[in-house]
């Protein structure tokens, strides 16, 4: 071969078919080209390989010894190329030992992860997860580099890069949680009852708190914030000890109810709802392992949403 870099893949396709068909006319028919085009391609092949390659004989074209020598290699190369084009990557969860890195708040660990892990344990027992808290970043670099596989956060995080891809996985209502029944409240909390309550403001749930603050401002209601915490762990103890309330997503309310016996009340407004978003990088849009994981997260979110029957 005189110069590999100058070989046209189309020429190799013609060579391969000439070996199989032994006829310029039949190759032309298969490729939907004219006989003159195939003849021109053969002339280029002869120059590239410095050999006649195919000799006219009665009934067609016969390969030279040089053509016979290189034919198996060309055939193998064409088969590999066809396989690479036509093959679809496959992810086998049952055999996988993948480690996925997710960015999400306390909500992910408390509510989503237990349901997700129950599904994962049945389908992919060797898969592992690493969860880190949400940070002040647009996550473009982290997702592109693979440092993070997926981000799970509130609809209006406001920091995610516009180049990233997102999917809504769940819609939730904001509710008020109390350690004891709230006096004079039956079913839902009316607007005028908000001012009589003393709230804990958990900063790690910034979006839900900002949502309620904005709504209270629109309603002309001032919320009494008794304590602002820097984290989440102390919130239930403080609520129980001092009779405080807090406002959090409905799934967290169910968690409080199950773990501590707390009460929860919807707020008399259809506006206090928001979506959770699943975010990933376009480069991995068709990554089979990530496609599978996203499906599992969406299914887990559907289970959590279906449990929200009391609201």
Helices and strands as residue ranges (DSSP letters): G 4-6, H 9-21, H 24-31, H 35-49, E 54-57, E 60-63, H 65-86, G 93-95, E 99-104, H 106-107, I 108-112, H 113-123, E 128-132, H 140-145, E 150-154, E 165-178, E 188-189, G 191-196, E 198-202, G 203-205, H 206-219, E 224-229, H 235-242, E 245-249, H 250-260, E 263-267, E 273-280, G 282-284, H 288-306
